[in-house]
Amino acid sequence: MALYYLETSALVKLYVREPGTDRLLTLTSPPGENRLVILSLAQIEFRSAVRRRERSRDIPPRIASQLLDAFRRHVEGRFETLAIDDVLLDISAGLADRYSLRAFDAIQLAGYLVLRKTARREAPVFVCADRELLAVARREGLPVLDPAS
């Protein structure tokens, strides 16, 4: 069993067909084979991504609602959720000082770093499809997986 931290750019690929979707579906099937961790912030980022696609008419409203319902069920039963706390925010601030990261990207990367400190015997893999964020993760020496590569 492996431990994967799913940053939102990768997480969306589990629900919306994009380059990298097949790779992520393989990684997450069968359910329970691997541990999947998301940051609590991903719930808002995911909703925002789906609603943006709905407003741009890439996703019909009925499908958008189905995706959000499926994601909510997975948050409740399939994903482990990492909460944002002051320690995570302090790490985020340090990342924002060192790199040219957007605020939520710094928070996401800090979430991975907190998970890595608390993971007992497993080294989590940072799963992300955002090239800029992946570049910073690599500079930090993290094990990364770009599902679209």
Backbone as JSON Lines, residues from 0, in Angstrom:
{"i":0,"aa":"M","n":[0.84,-1.18,0.0],"ca":[0.0,0.0,0.0],"c":[0.89,1.24,0.0]}
{"i":1,"aa":"A","n":[0.62,2.15,-0.91],"ca":[1.38,3.4,-1.02],"c":[0.54,4.56,-0.51]}
{"i":2,"aa":"L","n":[1.21,5.64,-0.18],"ca":[0.56,6.84,0.33],"c":[0.71,7.95,-0.7]}
{"i":3,"aa":"Y","n":[-0.41,8.51,-1.14],"ca":[-0.42,9.57,-2.15],"c":[-1.13,10.8,-1.62]}
{"i":4,"aa":"Y","n":[-0.48,11.95,-1.8],"ca":[-1.08,13.24,-1.47],"c":[-1.56,13.84,-2.78]}
{"i":5,"aa":"L","n":[-2.87,13.99,-2.93],"ca":[-3.45,14.47,-4.18],"c":[-3.7,15.97,-4.1]}
{"i":6,"aa":"E","n":[-2.87,16.72,-4.78],"ca":[-3.07,18.16,-4.92],"c":[-4.24,18.35,-5.89]}
{"i":7,"aa":"T","n":[-4.95,19.46,-5.8],"ca":[-6.21,19.63,-6.5],"c":[-6.11,19.52,-8.01]}
{"i":8,"aa":"S","n":[-5.03,19.97,-8.62],"ca":[-4.91,19.88,-10.08],"c":[-4.92,18.42,-10.54]}
{"i":9,"aa":"A","n":[-4.43,17.54,-9.71],"ca":[-4.49,16.1,-10.01],"c":[-5.83,15.51,-9.59]}
{"i":10,"aa":"L","n":[-6.32,15.93,-8.46],"ca":[-7.58,15.42,-7.93],"c":[-8.73,15.6,-8.93]}
{"i":11,"aa":"V","n":[-8.78,16.73,-9.59],"ca":[-9.83,17.01,-10.57],"c":[-9.84,15.96,-11.67]}
{"i":12,"aa":"K","n":[-8.68,15.45,-12.01],"ca":[-8.57,14.46,-13.09],"c":[-9.27,13.14,-12.76]}
{"i":13,"aa":"L","n":[-9.56,12.9,-11.5],"ca":[-10.32,11.71,-11.13],"c":[-11.79,11.83,-11.53]}
{"i":14,"aa":"Y","n":[-12.24,13.04,-11.74],"ca":[-13.66,13.29,-11.98],"c":[-13.96,13.89,-13.35]}
{"i":15,"aa":"V","n":[-13.0,14.59,-13.9],"ca":[-13.16,15.24,-15.21],"c":[-12.13,14.64,-16.15]}
{"i":16,"aa":"R","n":[-12.57,14.12,-17.26],"ca":[-11.67,13.48,-18.23],"c":[-10.71,14.52,-18.79]}
{"i":17,"aa":"E","n":[-9.42,14.3,-18.52],"ca":[-8.33,15.16,-18.98],"c":[-7.12,14.28,-19.2]}
{"i":18,"aa":"P","n":[-6.07,14.81,-19.82],"ca":[-4.82,14.04,-19.88],"c":[-4.37,13.71,-18.46]}
{"i":19,"aa":"G","n":[-4.12,12.46,-18.2],"ca":[-3.72,12.0,-16.88],"c":[-4.82,11.29,-16.11]}
{"i":20,"aa":"T","n":[-6.05,11.38,-16.6],"ca":[-7.16,10.73,-15.89],"c":[-6.96,9.22,-15.77]}
{"i":21,"aa":"D","n":[-6.59,8.58,-16.86],"ca":[-6.42,7.12,-16.83],"c":[-5.35,6.71,-15.82]}
{"i":22,"aa":"R","n":[-4.27,7.45,-15.76],"ca":[-3.19,7.12,-14.82],"c":[-3.67,7.26,-13.38]}
{"i":23,"aa":"L","n":[-4.45,8.3,-13.11],"ca":[-4.96,8.47,-11.75],"c":[-5.99,7.42,-11.39]}
{"i":24,"aa":"L","n":[-6.82,7.04,-12.34],"ca":[-7.8,5.99,-12.07],"c":[-7.1,4.68,-11.73]}
{"i":25,"aa":"T","n":[-6.01,4.39,-12.41],"ca":[-5.23,3.19,-12.11],"c":[-4.63,3.28,-10.71]}
{"i":26,"aa":"L","n":[-4.13,4.43,-10.36],"ca":[-3.51,4.66,-9.05],"c":[-4.52,4.49,-7.91]}
{"i":27,"aa":"T","n":[-5.77,4.86,-8.15],"ca":[-6.78,4.85,-7.09],"c":[-7.66,3.61,-7.09]}
{"i":28,"aa":"S","n":[-7.41,2.68,-8.01],"ca":[-8.23,1.45,-8.08],"c":[-7.36,0.25,-7.76]}
{"i":29,"aa":"P","n":[-7.88,-0.73,-7.09],"ca":[-9.2,-0.74,-6.45],"c":[-9.19,0.12,-5.2]}
{"i":30,"aa":"P","n":[-10.38,0.58,-4.77],"ca":[-10.45,1.41,-3.56],"c":[-9.83,0.68,-2.37]}
{"i":31,"aa":"G","n":[-9.08,1.43,-1.59],"ca":[-8.47,0.85,-0.39],"c":[-7.09,0.27,-0.6]}
{"i":32,"aa":"E","n":[-6.67,0.12,-1.86],"ca":[-5.34,-0.43,-2.11],"c":[-4.25,0.56,-1.73]}
{"i":33,"aa":"N","n":[-4.47,1.83,-2.01],"ca":[-3.53,2.9,-1.65],"c":[-4.23,3.9,-0.74]}
{"i":34,"aa":"R","n":[-3.44,4.55,0.11],"ca":[-3.98,5.63,0.94],"c":[-3.93,6.92,0.14]}
{"i":35,"aa":"L","n":[-5.05,7.64,0.13],"ca":[-5.18,8.88,-0.62],"c":[-5.49,10.01,0.34]}
{"i":36,"aa":"V","n":[-4.62,11.02,0.36],"ca":[-4.78,12.14,1.29],"c":[-4.98,13.42,0.49]}
{"i":37,"aa":"I","n":[-5.94,14.22,0.95],"ca":[-6.15,15.55,0.37],"c":[-6.12,16.57,1.5]}
{"i":38,"aa":"L","n":[-5.84,17.79,1.16],"ca":[-5.91,18.89,2.11],"c":[-7.35,19.37,2.18]}
{"i":39,"aa":"S","n":[-7.81,19.78,3.34],"ca":[-9.19,20.26,3.47],"c":[-9.5,21.35,2.46]}
{"i":40,"aa":"L","n":[-8.53,22.17,2.14],"ca":[-8.69,23.24,1.15],"c":[-9.1,22.7,-0.22]}
{"i":41,"aa":"A","n":[-8.72,21.48,-0.53],"ca":[-9.04,20.89,-1.83],"c":[-10.54,20.81,-2.07]}
{"i":42,"aa":"Q","n":[-11.32,20.74,-1.0],"ca":[-12.77,20.68,-1.17],"c":[-13.3,21.95,-1.83]}
{"i":43,"aa":"I","n":[-12.76,23.08,-1.46],"ca":[-13.18,24.36,-2.06],"c":[-12.56,24.51,-3.45]}
{"i":44,"aa":"E","n":[-11.29,24.17,-3.58],"ca":[-10.64,24.27,-4.89],"c":[-11.33,23.37,-5.91]}
{"i":45,"aa":"F","n":[-11.7,22.16,-5.5],"ca":[-12.38,21.25,-6.41],"c":[-13.73,21.82,-6.84]}
{"i":46,"aa":"R","n":[-14.51,22.29,-5.88],"ca":[-15.82,22.88,-6.19],"c":[-15.66,24.06,-7.15]}
{"i":47,"aa":"S","n":[-14.68,24.89,-6.9],"ca":[-14.43,26.04,-7.76],"c":[-14.09,25.6,-9.18]}
{"i":48,"aa":"A","n":[-13.24,24.58,-9.31],"ca":[-12.84,24.08,-10.63],"c":[-14.04,23.54,-11.4]}
{"i":49,"aa":"V","n":[-14.91,22.8,-10.72],"ca":[-16.09,22.24,-11.37],"c":[-17.06,23.35,-11.76]}
{"i":50,"aa":"R","n":[-17.3,24.28,-10.87],"ca":[-18.24,25.37,-11.17],"c":[-17.72,26.27,-12.29]}
{"i":51,"aa":"R","n":[-16.4,26.5,-12.35],"ca":[-15.84,27.28,-13.46],"c":[-16.1,26.58,-14.79]}
{"i":52,"aa":"R","n":[-15.92,25.28,-14.82],"ca":[-16.17,24.51,-16.05],"c":[-17.65,24.5,-16.39]}
{"i":53,"aa":"E","n":[-18.48,24.5,-15.37],"ca":[-19.92,24.56,-15.61],"c":[-20.3,25.92,-16.22]}
{"i":54,"aa":"R","n":[-19.77,27.01,-15.65],"ca":[-20.07,28.35,-16.17],"c":[-19.56,28.55,-17.59]}
{"i":55,"aa":"S","n":[-18.44,27.92,-17.92],"ca":[-17.89,28.04,-19.28],"c":[-18.53,27.05,-20.24]}
{"i":56,"aa":"R","n":[-19.49,26.28,-19.75],"ca":[-20.26,25.3,-20.53],"c":[-19.43,24.09,-20.99]}
{"i":57,"aa":"D","n":[-18.31,23.85,-20.31],"ca":[-17.54,22.63,-20.58],"c":[-18.22,21.41,-19.94]}
{"i":58,"aa":"I","n":[-18.95,21.66,-18.86],"ca":[-19.66,20.61,-18.12],"c":[-21.11,21.06,-17.97]}
{"i":59,"aa":"P","n":[-22.07,20.22,-18.34],"ca":[-23.48,20.58,-18.13],"c":[-23.8,20.65,-16.62]}
{"i":60,"aa":"P","n":[-24.76,21.47,-16.23],"ca":[-25.09,21.62,-14.8],"c":[-25.4,20.3,-14.1]}
{"i":61,"aa":"R","n":[-26.13,19.41,-14.74],"ca":[-26.47,18.12,-14.13],"c":[-25.21,17.3,-13.83]}
{"i":62,"aa":"I","n":[-24.28,17.3,-14.77],"ca":[-23.02,16.56,-14.6],"c":[-22.19,17.21,-13.49]}
{"i":63,"aa":"A","n":[-22.15,18.53,-13.47],"ca":[-21.4,19.23,-12.41],"c":[-21.93,18.84,-11.04]}
{"i":64,"aa":"S","n":[-23.24,18.78,-10.89],"ca":[-23.83,18.39,-9.6],"c":[-23.47,16.94,-9.26]}
{"i":65,"aa":"Q","n":[-23.49,16.07,-10.25],"ca":[-23.12,14.67,-10.01],"c":[-21.66,14.54,-9.59]}
{"i":66,"aa":"L","n":[-20.78,15.32,-10.22],"ca":[-19.36,15.3,-9.85],"c":[-19.17,15.77,-8.42]}
{"i":67,"aa":"L","n":[-19.85,16.84,-8.05],"ca":[-19.72,17.36,-6.69],"c":[-20.26,16.38,-5.67]}
{"i":68,"aa":"D","n":[-21.35,15.7,-6.0],"ca":[-21.9,14.68,-5.08],"c":[-20.94,13.5,-4.92]}
{"i":69,"aa":"A","n":[-20.38,13.04,-6.03],"ca":[-19.42,11.93,-5.97],"c":[-18.2,12.33,-5.15]}
{"i":70,"aa":"F","n":[-17.71,13.53,-5.37],"ca":[-16.54,13.99,-4.61],"c":[-16.87,14.08,-3.12]}
{"i":71,"aa":"R","n":[-18.03,14.61,-2.77],"ca":[-18.42,14.7,-1.36],"c":[-18.43,13.31,-0.72]}
{"i":72,"aa":"R","n":[-18.98,12.32,-1.41],"ca":[-19.0,10.96,-0.89],"c":[-17.58,10.42,-0.69]}
{"i":73,"aa":"H","n":[-16.69,10.72,-1.62],"ca":[-15.31,10.26,-1.51],"c":[-14.58,10.96,-0.35]}
{"i":74,"aa":"V","n":[-14.89,12.23,-0.14],"ca":[-14.28,12.94,0.99],"c":[-14.72,12.29,2.3]}
{"i":75,"aa":"E","n":[-15.96,11.87,2.35],"ca":[-16.49,11.25,3.57],"c":[-15.98,9.83,3.79]}
{"i":76,"aa":"G","n":[-15.66,9.1,2.71],"ca":[-15.33,7.71,2.91],"c":[-14.07,7.17,2.28]}
{"i":77,"aa":"R","n":[-13.51,7.87,1.33],"ca":[-12.38,7.32,0.6],"c":[-11.07,8.07,0.85]}
{"i":78,"aa":"F","n":[-11.16,9.39,0.91],"ca":[-9.97,10.21,1.11],"c":[-9.75,10.46,2.59]}
{"i":79,"aa":"E","n":[-8.48,10.51,2.96],"ca":[-8.11,11.04,4.27],"c":[-7.92,12.54,4.07]}
{"i":80,"aa":"T","n":[-8.45,13.33,4.99],"ca":[-8.38,14.79,4.84],"c":[-7.46,15.36,5.9]}
{"i":81,"aa":"L","n":[-6.54,16.17,5.45],"ca":[-5.58,16.84,6.33],"c":[-6.08,18.26,6.6]}
{"i":82,"aa":"A","n":[-6.23,18.6,7.86],"ca":[-6.72,19.93,8.24],"c":[-5.62,20.98,8.15]}
{"i":83,"aa":"I","n":[-6.04,22.19,7.92],"ca":[-5.12,23.33,7.92],"c":[-5.03,23.86,9.35]}
{"i":84,"aa":"D","n":[-3.82,24.0,9.84],"ca":[-3.62,24.55,11.18],"c":[-2.51,25.6,11.12]}
{"i":85,"aa":"D","n":[-2.16,26.15,12.28],"ca":[-1.14,27.21,12.32],"c":[0.23,26.73,11.87]}
{"i":86,"aa":"V","n":[0.57,25.5,12.2],"ca":[1.87,24.96,11.76],"c":[1.92,24.91,10.24]}
{"i":87,"aa":"L","n":[0.85,24.4,9.63],"ca":[0.8,24.32,8.17],"c":[0.89,25.71,7.55]}
{"i":88,"aa":"L","n":[0.21,26.68,8.15],"ca":[0.27,28.05,7.63],"c":[1.66,28.65,7.77]}
{"i":89,"aa":"D","n":[2.36,28.34,8.85],"ca":[3.74,28.83,9.01],"c":[4.65,28.24,7.94]}
{"i":90,"aa":"I","n":[4.49,26.95,7.65],"ca":[5.27,26.32,6.6],"c":[4.94,26.95,5.25]}
{"i":91,"aa":"S","n":[3.66,27.23,5.04],"ca":[3.22,27.88,3.79],"c":[3.89,29.24,3.61]}
{"i":92,"aa":"A","n":[3.95,29.98,4.68],"ca":[4.57,31.31,4.61],"c":[6.04,31.2,4.22]}
{"i":93,"aa":"G","n":[6.73,30.22,4.79],"ca":[8.13,30.02,4.42],"c":[8.3,29.64,2.96]}
{"i":94,"aa":"L","n":[7.39,28.8,2.45],"ca":[7.44,28.43,1.04],"c":[7.16,29.63,0.15]}
{"i":95,"aa":"A","n":[6.21,30.47,0.56],"ca":[5.9,31.68,-0.22],"c":[7.08,32.64,-0.22]}
{"i":96,"aa":"D","n":[7.84,32.67,0.87],"ca":[9.02,33.53,0.93],"c":[10.13,33.01,0.01]}
{"i":97,"aa":"R","n":[10.28,31.69,-0.08],"ca":[11.38,31.09,-0.86],"c":[11.08,31.0,-2.35]}
{"i":98,"aa":"Y","n":[9.81,30.82,-2.7],"ca":[9.45,30.55,-4.09],"c":[8.35,31.49,-4.56]}
{"i":99,"aa":"S","n":[8.23,31.58,-5.85],"ca":[7.18,32.39,-6.45],"c":[5.92,31.54,-6.61]}
{"i":100,"aa":"L","n":[5.26,31.27,-5.48],"ca":[4.08,30.42,-5.46],"c":[2.82,31.25,-5.19]}
{"i":101,"aa":"R","n":[1.72,30.83,-5.8],"ca":[0.42,31.38,-5.42],"c":[0.13,30.9,-4.0]}
{"i":102,"aa":"A","n":[-0.7,31.65,-3.29],"ca":[-0.98,31.35,-1.88],"c":[-1.49,29.92,-1.7]}
{"i":103,"aa":"F","n":[-2.5,29.53,-2.47],"ca":[-3.06,28.19,-2.29],"c":[-2.06,27.11,-2.68]}
{"i":104,"aa":"D","n":[-1.19,27.38,-3.62],"ca":[-0.15,26.41,-3.97],"c":[0.83,26.22,-2.82]}
{"i":105,"aa":"A","n":[1.18,27.32,-2.16],"ca":[2.07,27.22,-1.0],"c":[1.4,26.42,0.11]}
{"i":106,"aa":"I","n":[0.1,26.63,0.31],"ca":[-0.63,25.9,1.33],"c":[-0.71,24.41,0.97]}
{"i":107,"aa":"Q","n":[-0.96,24.1,-0.31],"ca":[-1.01,22.7,-0.74],"c":[0.34,22.01,-0.51]}
{"i":108,"aa":"L","n":[1.41,22.66,-0.91],"ca":[2.73,22.06,-0.74],"c":[3.06,21.89,0.74]}
{"i":109,"aa":"A","n":[2.68,22.85,1.55],"ca":[2.88,22.73,3.0],"c":[2.08,21.56,3.55]}
{"i":110,"aa":"G","n":[0.9,21.31,2.99],"ca":[0.1,20.16,3.42],"c":[0.87,18.87,3.2]}
{"i":111,"aa":"Y","n":[1.5,18.76,2.06],"ca":[2.32,17.57,1.8],"c":[3.44,17.45,2.84]}
{"i":112,"aa":"L","n":[4.12,18.56,3.12],"ca":[5.25,18.52,4.06],"c":[4.79,18.12,5.46]}
{"i":113,"aa":"V","n":[3.62,18.57,5.87],"ca":[3.08,18.16,7.17],"c":[2.76,16.67,7.15]}
{"i":114,"aa":"L","n":[2.14,16.2,6.07],"ca":[1.84,14.78,5.95],"c":[3.12,13.95,6.03]}
{"i":115,"aa":"R","n":[4.16,14.4,5.34],"ca":[5.43,13.66,5.35],"c":[6.0,13.55,6.76]}
{"i":116,"aa":"K","n":[5.86,14.61,7.54],"ca":[6.37,14.57,8.92],"c":[5.56,13.62,9.8]}
{"i":117,"aa":"T","n":[4.27,13.5,9.52],"ca":[3.42,12.68,10.38],"c":[3.26,11.24,9.88]}
{"i":118,"aa":"A","n":[3.62,11.0,8.62],"ca":[3.52,9.63,8.08],"c":[4.56,8.77,8.79]}
{"i":119,"aa":"R","n":[4.14,7.7,9.34],"ca":[5.02,6.86,10.15],"c":[6.1,6.17,9.33]}
{"i":120,"aa":"R","n":[5.72,5.29,8.47],"ca":[6.73,4.51,7.75],"c":[6.66,4.72,6.24]}
{"i":121,"aa":"E","n":[5.64,5.4,5.79],"ca":[5.46,5.59,4.36],"c":[5.97,6.97,3.93]}
{"i":122,"aa":"A","n":[6.64,7.02,2.81],"ca":[7.01,8.31,2.22],"c":[5.93,8.66,1.21]}
{"i":123,"aa":"P","n":[5.13,9.69,1.49],"ca":[4.05,10.02,0.56],"c":[4.6,10.55,-0.77]}
{"i":124,"aa":"V","n":[3.81,10.35,-1.8],"ca":[4.13,10.87,-3.14],"c":[3.23,12.08,-3.38]}
{"i":125,"aa":"F","n":[3.83,13.16,-3.84],"ca":[3.11,14.39,-4.16],"c":[2.57,14.27,-5.58]}
{"i":126,"aa":"V","n":[1.25,14.14,-5.72],"ca":[0.61,13.97,-7.02],"c":[0.02,15.3,-7.43]}
{"i":127,"aa":"C","n":[0.5,15.82,-8.55],"ca":[0.16,17.17,-8.96],"c":[0.27,17.28,-10.48]}
{"i":128,"aa":"A","n":[-0.55,18.11,-11.08],"ca":[-0.48,18.33,-12.52],"c":[-0.14,19.78,-12.88]}
{"i":129,"aa":"D","n":[0.18,20.57,-11.89],"ca":[0.55,21.97,-12.1],"c":[2.06,22.06,-12.27]}
{"i":130,"aa":"R","n":[2.51,22.46,-13.44],"ca":[3.95,22.44,-13.75],"c":[4.79,23.31,-12.82]}
{"i":131,"aa":"E","n":[4.3,24.5,-12.51],"ca":[5.05,25.39,-11.62],"c":[5.18,24.79,-10.22]}
{"i":132,"aa":"L","n":[4.09,24.25,-9.72],"ca":[4.12,23.65,-8.4],"c":[4.98,22.39,-8.38]}
{"i":133,"aa":"L","n":[4.91,21.61,-9.44],"ca":[5.78,20.43,-9.55],"c":[7.26,20.83,-9.55]}
{"i":134,"aa":"A","n":[7.58,21.91,-10.24],"ca":[8.98,22.36,-10.29],"c":[9.48,22.71,-8.89]}
{"i":135,"aa":"V","n":[8.65,23.39,-8.1],"ca":[9.04,23.73,-6.73],"c":[9.16,22.47,-5.89]}
{"i":136,"aa":"A","n":[8.22,21.54,-6.03],"ca":[8.28,20.29,-5.27],"c":[9.56,19.53,-5.6]}
{"i":137,"aa":"R","n":[9.94,19.52,-6.86],"ca":[11.2,18.85,-7.24],"c":[12.4,19.56,-6.62]}
{"i":138,"aa":"R","n":[12.37,20.89,-6.61],"ca":[13.46,21.64,-5.99],"c":[13.57,21.34,-4.5]}
{"i":139,"aa":"E","n":[12.44,21.02,-3.89],"ca":[12.41,20.64,-2.47],"c":[12.83,19.19,-2.27]}
{"i":140,"aa":"G","n":[13.04,18.46,-3.37],"ca":[13.47,17.07,-3.29],"c":[12.36,16.09,-2.99]}
{"i":141,"aa":"L","n":[11.13,16.45,-3.29],"ca":[9.99,15.58,-2.99],"c":[9.78,14.54,-4.08]}
{"i":142,"aa":"P","n":[9.29,13.36,-3.7],"ca":[8.89,12.38,-4.73],"c":[7.58,12.87,-5.35]}
{"i":143,"aa":"V","n":[7.59,13.04,-6.66],"ca":[6.43,13.61,-7.33],"c":[5.9,12.66,-8.39]}
{"i":144,"aa":"L","n":[4.63,12.84,-8.7],"ca":[3.99,12.12,-9.78],"c":[3.11,13.11,-10.52]}
{"i":145,"aa":"D","n":[3.42,13.32,-11.79],"ca":[2.59,14.13,-12.67],"c":[1.76,13.16,-13.5]}
{"i":146,"aa":"P","n":[0.47,13.04,-13.24],"ca":[-0.33,12.04,-13.93],"c":[-0.42,12.29,-15.43]}
{"i":147,"aa":"A","n":[-0.17,13.51,-15.86],"ca":[-0.29,13.84,-17.27],"c":[1.02,13.62,-18.05]}
{"i":148,"aa":"S","n":[2.09,13.27,-17.32],"ca":[3.37,13.11,-18.02],"c":[3.53,11.72,-18.6]}
